[in-house]
Amino acid sequence: MKLLDKLFKPDLTLDKITDFDASKYKELGYKAILLDLDNTLAPYYVKSIDQKAIEVIESLKNTGFKVLVFSNNSPQRVGNYLKTTDYEYLCYALKPLPFGYLRAKKKLDVELKDCISMGDQLLTDVLGAKRMKVFSVYVKPLVDKDSWSTKINRFLERKIFKRLGQ
Ligand SMILES: [Mg+2]
């Protein structure tokens, strides 16, 4: 396998998060979802969770998945976004580094090979998941608008996508 594929090629690509066939992956034996927040569950400027995002999480939970909102963003951002819910989250995940994944594994009491990562960025969500042998789902970004730090990643991402032939 080419190095670039090994590092960045998602196991599954979706146009939108609601296209995910949760039952199928539950049947395959997966147990938990590590769900990115910004531009996956909601645009970064949306301050608190809305009904649509609640439905996404509820439907995953109803299928039998443990769900963890898994974000590189701060406790303020993630905590505020989820404050009307009791959903579990992990902030400062430091994706693509291993630390957050190890914390998530502990928190959810699951093996990483039984986890599915969902996120909108190759350089954090996909790269991190692939390194940790987590099934990686790349979900196209919800909106074109990104925070300044993400803009740099997007620039690199476009180059990687070109090389991946996607
Ligand atoms: Mg994101």
Backbone and ligand atoms as CSV (ligand in chain L), in Angstrom:
chain,resi,resn,atom,element,x,y,z
A,1,MET,N,N,0.847,-1.199,0.000
A,1,MET,CA,C,0.000,0.000,0.000
A,1,MET,C,C,0.883,1.250,0.000
A,2,LYS,N,N,0.511,2.196,-0.796
A,2,LYS,CA,C,1.287,3.433,-0.831
A,2,LYS,C,C,1.220,4.132,0.530
A,3,LEU,N,N,2.299,4.810,0.869
A,3,LEU,CA,C,2.376,5.466,2.180
A,3,LEU,C,C,1.212,6.456,2.382
A,4,LEU,N,N,0.956,7.208,1.327
A,4,LEU,CA,C,-0.093,8.225,1.446
A,4,LEU,C,C,-1.463,7.602,1.717
A,5,ASP,N,N,-1.712,6.472,1.064
A,5,ASP,CA,C,-2.967,5.745,1.306
A,5,ASP,C,C,-3.021,5.255,2.734
A,6,LYS,N,N,-1.887,4.731,3.177
A,6,LYS,CA,C,-1.818,4.150,4.519
A,6,LYS,C,C,-2.096,5.211,5.588
A,7,LEU,N,N,-1.641,6.415,5.325
A,7,LEU,CA,C,-1.796,7.486,6.313
A,7,LEU,C,C,-3.125,8.225,6.218
A,8,PHE,N,N,-3.584,8.423,4.998
A,8,PHE,CA,C,-4.670,9.395,4.816
A,8,PHE,C,C,-5.924,8.871,4.128
A,9,LYS,N,N,-5.870,7.662,3.582
A,9,LYS,CA,C,-7.049,7.229,2.835
A,9,LYS,C,C,-8.121,6.716,3.801
A,10,PRO,N,N,-9.259,7.425,3.857
A,10,PRO,CA,C,-10.309,7.019,4.801
A,10,PRO,C,C,-10.829,5.620,4.461
A,11,ASP,N,N,-11.259,4.893,5.482
A,11,ASP,CA,C,-11.871,3.586,5.247
A,11,ASP,C,C,-13.237,3.759,4.598
A,12,LEU,N,N,-13.847,4.900,4.855
A,12,LEU,CA,C,-15.165,5.192,4.287
A,12,LEU,C,C,-15.292,6.703,4.137
A,13,THR,N,N,-15.857,7.143,3.018
A,13,THR,CA,C,-16.095,8.577,2.804
A,13,THR,C,C,-17.587,8.822,2.660
A,14,LEU,N,N,-18.078,9.809,3.381
A,14,LEU,CA,C,-19.508,10.128,3.316
A,14,LEU,C,C,-19.710,11.596,2.969
A,15,ASP,N,N,-20.774,11.873,2.221
A,15,ASP,CA,C,-21.128,13.262,1.927
A,15,ASP,C,C,-21.660,13.941,3.176
A,16,LYS,N,N,-22.455,13.198,3.930
A,16,LYS,CA,C,-22.982,13.766,5.180
A,16,LYS,C,C,-23.125,12.677,6.224
A,17,ILE,N,N,-23.127,13.102,7.443
A,17,ILE,CA,C,-23.068,12.174,8.565
A,17,ILE,C,C,-24.297,11.263,8.614
A,18,THR,N,N,-25.430,11.780,8.147
A,18,THR,CA,C,-26.662,10.988,8.180
A,18,THR,C,C,-26.636,9.862,7.137
A,19,ASP,N,N,-25.633,9.851,6.259
A,19,ASP,CA,C,-25.505,8.749,5.300
A,19,ASP,C,C,-24.881,7.511,5.942
A,20,PHE,N,N,-24.411,7.637,7.159
A,20,PHE,CA,C,-23.740,6.509,7.817
A,20,PHE,C,C,-24.736,5.394,8.130
A,21,ASP,N,N,-24.394,4.183,7.703
A,21,ASP,CA,C,-25.254,3.018,7.933
A,21,ASP,C,C,-24.872,2.371,9.269
A,22,ALA,N,N,-25.433,2.926,10.341
A,22,ALA,CA,C,-25.028,2.513,11.689
A,22,ALA,C,C,-25.273,1.026,11.944
A,23,SER,N,N,-26.415,0.524,11.525
A,23,SER,CA,C,-26.732,-0.898,11.782
A,23,SER,C,C,-25.691,-1.812,11.157
A,24,LYS,N,N,-25.293,-1.478,9.944
A,24,LYS,CA,C,-24.293,-2.302,9.254
A,24,LYS,C,C,-23.008,-2.409,10.077
A,25,TYR,N,N,-22.535,-1.285,10.571
A,25,TYR,CA,C,-21.264,-1.301,11.300
A,25,TYR,C,C,-21.423,-1.876,12.703
A,26,LYS,N,N,-22.615,-1.779,13.253
A,26,LYS,CA,C,-22.887,-2.427,14.546
A,26,LYS,C,C,-22.811,-3.939,14.354
A,27,GLU,N,N,-23.411,-4.399,13.287
A,27,GLU,CA,C,-23.387,-5.838,13.001
A,27,GLU,C,C,-21.976,-6.347,12.744
A,28,LEU,N,N,-21.138,-5.495,12.187
A,28,LEU,CA,C,-19.743,-5.878,11.936
A,28,LEU,C,C,-18.939,-5.957,13.236
A,29,GLY,N,N,-19.537,-5.497,14.319
A,29,GLY,CA,C,-18.885,-5.658,15.618
A,29,GLY,C,C,-18.317,-4.386,16.227
A,30,TYR,N,N,-18.478,-3.271,15.536
A,30,TYR,CA,C,-17.976,-2.012,16.105
A,30,TYR,C,C,-18.848,-1.588,17.285
A,31,LYS,N,N,-18.203,-0.944,18.261
A,31,LYS,CA,C,-18.916,-0.664,19.512
A,31,LYS,C,C,-19.047,0.824,19.845
A,32,ALA,N,N,-18.139,1.627,19.322
A,32,ALA,CA,C,-18.143,3.035,19.749
A,32,ALA,C,C,-17.809,3.966,18.588
A,33,ILE,N,N,-18.326,5.180,18.712
A,33,ILE,CA,C,-18.067,6.209,17.696
A,33,ILE,C,C,-17.351,7.381,18.354
A,34,LEU,N,N,-16.235,7.751,17.775
A,34,LEU,CA,C,-15.522,8.958,18.197
A,34,LEU,C,C,-15.904,10.041,17.193
A,35,LEU,N,N,-16.729,10.952,17.648
A,35,LEU,CA,C,-17.367,11.893,16.737
A,35,LEU,C,C,-16.762,13.282,16.866
A,36,ASP,N,N,-16.187,13.751,15.790
A,36,ASP,CA,C,-15.615,15.099,15.771
A,36,ASP,C,C,-16.738,16.129,15.902
A,37,LEU,N,N,-16.391,17.287,16.455
A,37,LEU,CA,C,-17.424,18.331,16.596
A,37,LEU,C,C,-17.408,19.316,15.423
A,38,ASP,N,N,-16.349,20.133,15.351
A,38,ASP,CA,C,-16.360,21.266,14.424
A,38,ASP,C,C,-16.354,20.839,12.959
A,39,ASN,N,N,-17.373,21.279,12.291
A,39,ASN,CA,C,-17.582,21.017,10.865
A,39,ASN,C,C,-17.925,19.559,10.549
A,40,THR,N,N,-18.158,18.759,11.602
A,40,THR,CA,C,-18.671,17.399,11.403
A,40,THR,C,C,-20.082,17.345,11.987
A,41,LEU,N,N,-20.173,17.685,13.268
A,41,LEU,CA,C,-21.469,17.698,13.939
A,41,LEU,C,C,-22.138,19.072,13.761
A,42,ALA,N,N,-21.318,20.110,13.757
A,42,ALA,CA,C,-21.835,21.476,13.613
A,42,ALA,C,C,-20.718,22.383,13.107
A,43,PRO,N,N,-21.079,23.460,12.385
A,43,PRO,CA,C,-20.059,24.449,12.029
A,43,PRO,C,C,-19.475,25.063,13.305
A,44,TYR,N,N,-18.240,25.554,13.226
A,44,TYR,CA,C,-17.581,26.026,14.443
A,44,TYR,C,C,-18.273,27.227,15.089
A,45,TYR,N,N,-19.062,27.957,14.279
A,45,TYR,CA,C,-19.714,29.155,14.826
A,45,TYR,C,C,-21.072,28.825,15.467
A,46,VAL,N,N,-21.511,27.593,15.398
A,46,VAL,CA,C,-22.762,27.215,16.064
A,46,VAL,C,C,-22.445,26.876,17.513
A,47,LYS,N,N,-23.006,27.679,18.409
A,47,LYS,CA,C,-22.542,27.639,19.801
A,47,LYS,C,C,-23.172,26.532,20.629
A,48,SER,N,N,-24.405,26.145,20.290
A,48,SER,CA,C,-24.983,25.059,21.092
A,48,SER,C,C,-25.720,24.058,20.212
A,49,ILE,N,N,-25.800,22.869,20.712
A,49,ILE,CA,C,-26.289,21.750,19.905
A,49,ILE,C,C,-27.742,21.977,19.480
A,50,ASP,N,N,-28.055,21.617,18.250
A,50,ASP,CA,C,-29.426,21.765,17.759
A,50,ASP,C,C,-30.067,20.383,17.588
A,51,GLN,N,N,-31.343,20.405,17.234
A,51,GLN,CA,C,-32.118,19.178,17.155
A,51,GLN,C,C,-31.524,18.180,16.164
A,52,LYS,N,N,-31.031,18.704,15.054
A,52,LYS,CA,C,-30.486,17.822,14.017
A,52,LYS,C,C,-29.274,17.031,14.534
A,53,ALA,N,N,-28.412,17.736,15.224
A,53,ALA,CA,C,-27.217,17.078,15.765
A,53,ALA,C,C,-27.602,16.104,16.881
A,54,ILE,N,N,-28.605,16.486,17.660
A,54,ILE,CA,C,-29.093,15.569,18.709
A,54,ILE,C,C,-29.603,14.287,18.059
A,55,GLU,N,N,-30.323,14.440,16.968
A,55,GLU,CA,C,-30.862,13.255,16.280
A,55,GLU,C,C,-29.756,12.351,15.761
A,56,VAL,N,N,-28.678,12.955,15.265
A,56,VAL,CA,C,-27.535,12.153,14.785
A,56,VAL,C,C,-27.001,11.298,15.924
A,57,ILE,N,N,-26.770,11.924,17.072
A,57,ILE,CA,C,-26.200,11.200,18.210
A,57,ILE,C,C,-27.191,10.173,18.749
A,58,GLU,N,N,-28.448,10.579,18.860
A,58,GLU,CA,C,-29.461,9.647,19.378
A,58,GLU,C,C,-29.585,8.414,18.497
A,59,SER,N,N,-29.547,8.626,17.192
A,59,SER,CA,C,-29.726,7.473,16.311
A,59,SER,C,C,-28.522,6.517,16.416
A,60,LEU,N,N,-27.325,7.058,16.610
A,60,LEU,CA,C,-26.155,6.194,16.828
A,60,LEU,C,C,-26.296,5.430,18.141
A,61,LYS,N,N,-26.749,6.148,19.172
A,61,LYS,CA,C,-26.916,5.494,20.485
A,61,LYS,C,C,-28.002,4.433,20.432
A,62,ASN,N,N,-29.088,4.745,19.749
A,62,ASN,CA,C,-30.181,3.782,19.643
A,62,ASN,C,C,-29.780,2.521,18.896
A,63,THR,N,N,-28.801,2.671,17.997
A,63,THR,CA,C,-28.297,1.493,17.288
A,63,THR,C,C,-27.417,0.642,18.206
A,64,GLY,N,N,-27.025,1.222,19.328
A,64,GLY,CA,C,-26.241,0.442,20.288
A,64,GLY,C,C,-24.797,0.892,20.431
A,65,PHE,N,N,-24.456,2.002,19.794
A,65,PHE,CA,C,-23.090,2.520,19.898
A,65,PHE,C,C,-22.904,3.383,21.147
A,66,LYS,N,N,-21.722,3.284,21.731
A,66,LYS,CA,C,-21.292,4.306,22.673
A,66,LYS,C,C,-20.817,5.479,21.822
A,67,VAL,N,N,-21.186,6.684,22.194
A,67,VAL,CA,C,-20.793,7.848,21.398
A,67,VAL,C,C,-19.987,8.813,22.260
A,68,LEU,N,N,-18.854,9.215,21.731
A,68,LEU,CA,C,-18.022,10.201,22.421
A,68,LEU,C,C,-17.763,11.362,21.463
A,69,VAL,N,N,-18.147,12.555,21.874
A,69,VAL,CA,C,-17.787,13.726,21.070
A,69,VAL,C,C,-16.302,13.964,21.333
A,70,PHE,N,N,-15.520,13.921,20.261
A,70,PHE,CA,C,-14.072,13.781,20.354
A,70,PHE,C,C,-13.434,14.935,19.587
A,71,SER,N,N,-13.013,15.960,20.327
A,71,SER,CA,C,-12.663,17.222,19.668
A,71,SER,C,C,-11.292,17.730,20.094
A,72,ASN,N,N,-10.623,18.364,19.161
A,72,ASN,CA,C,-9.364,19.040,19.482
A,72,ASN,C,C,-9.619,20.404,20.120
A,73,ASN,N,N,-10.857,20.822,20.120
A,73,ASN,CA,C,-11.179,22.156,20.632
A,73,ASN,C,C,-11.199,22.173,22.167
A,74,SER,N,N,-11.414,23.354,22.722
A,74,SER,CA,C,-11.264,23.589,24.165
A,74,SER,C,C,-12.480,23.106,24.961
A,75,PRO,N,N,-12.312,22.958,26.276
A,75,PRO,CA,C,-13.441,22.600,27.133
A,75,PRO,C,C,-14.573,23.635,27.044
A,76,GLN,N,N,-14.215,24.915,26.869
A,76,GLN,CA,C,-15.241,25.951,26.753
A,76,GLN,C,C,-16.110,25.679,25.533
A,77,ARG,N,N,-15.461,25.489,24.414
A,77,ARG,CA,C,-16.199,25.258,23.168
A,77,ARG,C,C,-17.059,23.988,23.260
A,78,VAL,N,N,-16.444,22.889,23.631
A,78,VAL,CA,C,-17.147,21.603,23.587
A,78,VAL,C,C,-18.188,21.543,24.709
A,79,GLY,N,N,-17.791,21.992,25.888
A,79,GLY,CA,C,-18.702,21.978,27.035
A,79,GLY,C,C,-19.929,22.849,26.789
A,80,ASN,N,N,-19.700,24.045,26.258
A,80,ASN,CA,C,-20.827,24.938,25.962
A,80,ASN,C,C,-21.737,24.352,24.906
A,81,TYR,N,N,-21.137,23.786,23.893
A,81,TYR,CA,C,-21.924,23.218,22.797
A,81,TYR,C,C,-22.854,22.119,23.315
A,82,LEU,N,N,-22.360,21.341,24.256
A,82,LEU,CA,C,-23.118,20.165,24.723
A,82,LEU,C,C,-23.849,20.404,26.040
A,83,LYS,N,N,-23.862,21.655,26.499
A,83,LYS,CA,C,-24.300,21.863,27.890
A,83,LYS,C,C,-25.758,21.505,28.175
A,84,THR,N,N,-26.584,21.453,27.140
A,84,THR,CA,C,-27.985,21.065,27.377
A,84,THR,C,C,-28.165,19.542,27.332
A,85,THR,N,N,-27.072,18.811,27.160
A,85,THR,CA,C,-27.164,17.349,27.029
A,85,THR,C,C,-26.301,16.676,28.095
A,86,ASP,N,N,-26.403,15.354,28.157
A,86,ASP,CA,C,-25.488,14.626,29.041
A,86,ASP,C,C,-24.521,13.788,28.205
A,87,TYR,N,N,-24.298,14.184,26.968
A,87,TYR,CA,C,-23.390,13.422,26.096
A,87,TYR,C,C,-21.958,13.491,26.605
A,88,GLU,N,N,-21.280,12.367,26.450
A,88,GLU,CA,C,-19.883,12.313,26.878
A,88,GLU,C,C,-18.992,12.993,25.846
A,89,TYR,N,N,-17.964,13.664,26.317
A,89,TYR,CA,C,-17.051,14.284,25.375
A,89,TYR,C,C,-15.625,14.272,25.903
A,90,LEU,N,N,-14.743,14.468,24.958
A,90,LEU,CA,C,-13.333,14.582,25.284
A,90,LEU,C,C,-12.789,15.739,24.464
A,91,CYS,N,N,-12.246,16.745,25.154
A,91,CYS,CA,C,-11.728,17.913,24.435
A,91,CYS,C,C,-10.193,17.884,24.480
A,92,TYR,N,N,-9.558,18.848,23.810
A,92,TYR,CA,C,-8.104,18.823,23.660
A,92,TYR,C,C,-7.632,17.401,23.311
A,93,ALA,N,N,-8.274,16.800,22.347
A,93,ALA,CA,C,-7.958,15.409,21.986
A,93,ALA,C,C,-6.575,15.286,21.346
A,94,LEU,N,N,-6.048,16.395,20.838
A,94,LEU,CA,C,-4.726,16.416,20.197
A,94,LEU,C,C,-4.614,15.473,18.999
A,95,LYS,N,N,-5.736,15.275,18.305
A,95,LYS,CA,C,-5.669,14.483,17.072
A,95,LYS,C,C,-4.687,15.156,16.123
A,96,PRO,N,N,-3.807,14.536,15.428
A,96,PRO,CA,C,-3.718,13.090,15.191
A,96,PRO,C,C,-2.811,12.334,16.178
A,97,LEU,N,N,-2.420,12.942,17.278
A,97,LEU,CA,C,-1.528,12.243,18.210
A,97,LEU,C,C,-2.302,11.143,18.950
A,98,PRO,N,N,-1.575,10.174,19.516
A,98,PRO,CA,C,-2.233,9.012,20.134
A,98,PRO,C,C,-2.970,9.288,21.451
A,99,PHE,N,N,-2.551,10.340,22.187
A,99,PHE,CA,C,-3.027,10.517,23.569
A,99,PHE,C,C,-4.551,10.514,23.715
A,100,GLY,N,N,-5.224,11.280,22.881
A,100,GLY,CA,C,-6.675,11.396,22.982
A,100,GLY,C,C,-7.365,10.058,22.736
A,101,TYR,N,N,-6.835,9.318,21.783
A,101,TYR,CA,C,-7.429,8.017,21.463
A,101,TYR,C,C,-7.294,7.074,22.659
A,102,LEU,N,N,-6.149,7.157,23.332
A,102,LEU,CA,C,-5.935,6.305,24.506
A,102,LEU,C,C,-6.863,6.725,25.649
A,103,ARG,N,N,-7.069,8.027,25.782
A,103,ARG,CA,C,-8.019,8.509,26.802
A,103,ARG,C,C,-9.438,8.066,26.449
A,104,ALA,N,N,-9.773,8.124,25.172
A,104,ALA,CA,C,-11.121,7.727,24.724
A,104,ALA,C,C,-11.355,6.241,24.994
A,105,LYS,N,N,-10.365,5.445,24.709
A,105,LYS,CA,C,-10.439,3.994,24.925
A,105,LYS,C,C,-10.742,3.696,26.392
A,106,LYS,N,N,-10.039,4.412,27.259
A,106,LYS,CA,C,-10.209,4.232,28.693
A,106,LYS,C,C,-11.602,4.703,29.137
A,107,LYS,N,N,-11.948,5.884,28.664
A,107,LYS,CA,C,-13.223,6.486,29.050
A,107,LYS,C,C,-14.407,5.613,28.640
A,108,LEU,N,N,-14.330,5.062,27.428
A,108,LEU,CA,C,-15.460,4.284,26.910
A,108,LEU,C,C,-15.344,2.802,27.254
A,109,ASP,N,N,-14.170,2.396,27.749
A,109,ASP,CA,C,-13.916,1.000,28.059
A,109,ASP,C,C,-14.136,0.105,26.831
A,110,VAL,N,N,-13.472,0.491,25.745
A,110,VAL,CA,C,-13.539,-0.282,24.499
A,110,VAL,C,C,-12.131,-0.422,23.930
A,111,GLU,N,N,-11.977,-1.362,23.025
A,111,GLU,CA,C,-10.716,-1.475,22.288
A,111,GLU,C,C,-10.776,-0.511,21.099
A,112,LEU,N,N,-9.624,0.059,20.750
A,112,LEU,CA,C,-9.627,1.012,19.631
A,112,LEU,C,C,-10.018,0.353,18.312
A,113,LYS,N,N,-9.715,-0.923,18.162
A,113,LYS,CA,C,-10.090,-1.608,16.916
A,113,LYS,C,C,-11.621,-1.734,16.788
A,114,ASP,N,N,-12.332,-1.529,17.885
A,114,ASP,CA,C,-13.794,-1.589,17.857
A,114,ASP,C,C,-14.416,-0.201,17.747
A,115,CYS,N,N,-13.578,0.812,17.527
A,115,CYS,CA,C,-14.070,2.188,17.435
A,115,CYS,C,C,-14.095,2.670,15.991
A,116,ILE,N,N,-14.996,3.583,15.747
A,116,ILE,CA,C,-15.108,4.248,14.446
A,116,ILE,C,C,-14.922,5.738,14.680
A,117,SER,N,N,-14.026,6.337,13.908
A,117,SER,CA,C,-13.828,7.777,13.991
A,117,SER,C,C,-14.603,8.442,12.866
A,118,MET,N,N,-15.266,9.548,13.191
A,118,MET,CA,C,-15.935,10.315,12.141
A,118,MET,C,C,-15.465,11.745,12.223
A,119,GLY,N,N,-14.983,12.266,11.107
A,119,GLY,CA,C,-14.506,13.629,11.144
A,119,GLY,C,C,-14.280,14.192,9.755
A,120,ASP,N,N,-14.090,15.496,9.713
A,120,ASP,CA,C,-14.034,16.214,8.436
A,120,ASP,C,C,-12.624,16.585,8.008
A,121,GLN,N,N,-11.605,16.137,8.757
A,121,GLN,CA,C,-10.254,16.561,8.379
A,121,GLN,C,C,-9.306,15.371,8.222
A,122,LEU,N,N,-8.593,15.370,7.109
A,122,LEU,CA,C,-7.624,14.298,6.852
A,122,LEU,C,C,-6.460,14.355,7.834
A,123,LEU,N,N,-6.005,15.580,8.136
A,123,LEU,CA,C,-4.767,15.710,8.916
A,123,LEU,C,C,-4.955,15.503,10.412
A,124,THR,N,N,-6.177,15.486,10.855
A,124,THR,CA,C,-6.426,15.222,12.281
A,124,THR,C,C,-7.234,13.937,12.427
A,125,ASP,N,N,-8.483,13.969,11.984
A,125,ASP,CA,C,-9.398,12.845,12.209
A,125,ASP,C,C,-8.952,11.562,11.495
A,126,VAL,N,N,-8.653,11.677,10.224
A,126,VAL,CA,C,-8.335,10.465,9.452
A,126,VAL,C,C,-6.930,9.959,9.800
A,127,LEU,N,N,-5.956,10.843,9.768
A,127,LEU,CA,C,-4.579,10.439,10.088
A,127,LEU,C,C,-4.500,9.819,11.486
A,128,GLY,N,N,-5.128,10.463,12.456
A,128,GLY,CA,C,-5.099,9.973,13.836
A,128,GLY,C,C,-5.735,8.595,13.947
A,129,ALA,N,N,-6.887,8.442,13.329
A,129,ALA,CA,C,-7.602,7.161,13.402
A,129,ALA,C,C,-6.774,6.059,12.759
A,130,LYS,N,N,-6.204,6.346,11.604
A,130,LYS,CA,C,-5.457,5.304,10.895
A,130,LYS,C,C,-4.227,4.869,11.682
A,131,ARG,N,N,-3.582,5.817,12.305
A,131,ARG,CA,C,-2.413,5.475,13.128
A,131,ARG,C,C,-2.790,4.554,14.271
A,132,MET,N,N,-4.002,4.767,14.818
A,132,MET,CA,C,-4.415,4.032,16.019
A,132,MET,C,C,-5.288,2.826,15.673
A,133,LYS,N,N,-5.378,2.496,14.390
A,133,LYS,CA,C,-6.173,1.341,13.934
A,133,LYS,C,C,-7.664,1.481,14.286
A,134,VAL,N,N,-8.105,2.704,14.248
A,134,VAL,CA,C,-9.530,2.990,14.423
A,134,VAL,C,C,-10.114,3.090,13.011
A,135,PHE,N,N,-11.300,2.554,12.790
A,135,PHE,CA,C,-11.937,2.642,11.475
A,135,PHE,C,C,-12.234,4.114,11.176
A,136,SER,N,N,-11.769,4.585,10.031
A,136,SER,CA,C,-11.870,6.030,9.794
A,136,SER,C,C,-12.931,6.385,8.765
A,137,VAL,N,N,-13.859,7.189,9.208
A,137,VAL,CA,C,-14.881,7.707,8.304
A,137,VAL,C,C,-14.597,9.192,8.085
A,138,TYR,N,N,-14.383,9.534,6.837
A,138,TYR,CA,C,-14.224,10.942,6.483
A,138,TYR,C,C,-15.591,11.469,6.055
A,139,VAL,N,N,-16.067,12.483,6.773
A,139,VAL,CA,C,-17.342,13.100,6.429
A,139,VAL,C,C,-17.027,14.473,5.856
A,140,LYS,N,N,-17.543,14.750,4.688
A,140,LYS,CA,C,-17.238,16.045,4.065
A,140,LYS,C,C,-17.634,17.183,5.004
A,141,PRO,N,N,-16.820,18.252,5.040
A,141,PRO,CA,C,-17.102,19.366,5.953
A,141,PRO,C,C,-18.507,19.927,5.727
A,142,LEU,N,N,-19.172,20.280,6.813
A,142,LEU,CA,C,-20.538,20.811,6.737
A,142,LEU,C,C,-20.598,22.126,5.973
A,143,VAL,N,N,-19.626,22.986,6.238
A,143,VAL,CA,C,-19.615,24.312,5.600
A,143,VAL,C,C,-18.191,24.625,5.133
A,144,ASP,N,N,-18.074,25.618,4.238
A,144,ASP,CA,C,-16.758,26.008,3.736
A,144,ASP,C,C,-15.981,26.823,4.751
A,145,LYS,N,N,-16.713,27.373,5.708
A,145,LYS,CA,C,-16.084,28.265,6.683
A,145,LYS,C,C,-15.316,27.467,7.728
A,146,ASP,N,N,-14.057,27.833,7.944
A,146,ASP,CA,C,-13.249,27.157,8.945
A,146,ASP,C,C,-12.583,28.179,9.854
A,147,SER,N,N,-12.168,27.721,11.028
A,147,SER,CA,C,-11.383,28.580,11.896
A,147,SER,C,C,-9.992,28.755,11.266
A,148,TRP,N,N,-9.227,29.743,11.719
A,148,TRP,CA,C,-7.955,30.048,11.049
A,148,TRP,C,C,-6.993,28.866,11.082
A,149,SER,N,N,-6.969,28.120,12.186
A,149,SER,CA,C,-6.009,27.015,12.278
A,149,SER,C,C,-6.366,25.904,11.303
A,150,THR,N,N,-7.665,25.711,11.094
A,150,THR,CA,C,-8.104,24.666,10.172
A,150,THR,C,C,-7.779,25.039,8.732
A,151,LYS,N,N,-7.763,26.340,8.446
A,151,LYS,CA,C,-7.498,26.781,7.070
A,151,LYS,C,C,-6.141,26.279,6.573
A,152,ILE,N,N,-5.170,26.237,7.471
A,152,ILE,CA,C,-3.840,25.747,7.093
A,152,ILE,C,C,-3.925,24.261,6.749
A,153,ASN,N,N,-4.640,23.514,7.578
A,153,ASN,CA,C,-4.825,22.086,7.306
A,153,ASN,C,C,-5.533,21.848,5.983
A,154,ARG,N,N,-6.504,22.678,5.697
A,154,ARG,CA,C,-7.262,22.515,4.443
A,154,ARG,C,C,-6.357,22.667,3.229
A,155,PHE,N,N,-5.412,23.589,3.328
A,155,PHE,CA,C,-4.487,23.818,2.228
A,155,PHE,C,C,-3.694,22.537,1.952
A,156,LEU,N,N,-3.178,21.926,3.011
A,156,LEU,CA,C,-2.416,20.683,2.869
A,156,LEU,C,C,-3.326,19.544,2.405
A,157,GLU,N,N,-4.527,19.563,2.947
A,157,GLU,CA,C,-5.501,18.525,2.628
A,157,GLU,C,C,-5.784,18.464,1.123
A,158,ARG,N,N,-5.924,19.639,0.526
A,158,ARG,CA,C,-6.211,19.683,-0.911
A,158,ARG,C,C,-5.095,19.004,-1.689
A,159,LYS,N,N,-3.849,19.206,-1.238
A,159,LYS,CA,C,-2.704,18.584,-1.914
A,159,LYS,C,C,-2.751,17.066,-1.734
A,160,ILE,N,N,-3.102,16.630,-0.534
A,160,ILE,CA,C,-3.167,15.188,-0.265
A,160,ILE,C,C,-4.276,14.529,-1.091
A,161,PHE,N,N,-5.431,15.174,-1.116
A,161,PHE,CA,C,-6.541,14.630,-1.904
A,161,PHE,C,C,-6.135,14.458,-3.360
A,162,LYS,N,N,-5.401,15.414,-3.872
A,162,LYS,CA,C,-4.946,15.343,-5.261
A,162,LYS,C,C,-4.083,14.108,-5.464
A,163,ARG,N,N,-3.150,13.884,-4.532
A,163,ARG,CA,C,-2.244,12.734,-4.627
A,163,ARG,C,C,-2.988,11.421,-4.453
A,164,LEU,N,N,-4.032,11.433,-3.601
A,164,LEU,CA,C,-4.813,10.217,-3.394
A,164,LEU,C,C,-5.696,9.924,-4.622
A,165,GLY,N,N,-5.780,10.915,-5.490
A,165,GLY,CA,C,-6.619,10.780,-6.667
A,165,GLY,C,C,-8.091,10.888,-6.353
A,166,GLN,N,N,-8.410,11.698,-5.344
A,166,GLN,CA,C,-9.832,11.857,-4.968
A,166,GLN,C,C,-10.298,13.296,-5.124
L,1,MG,MG,MG,-13.577,19.016,12.479
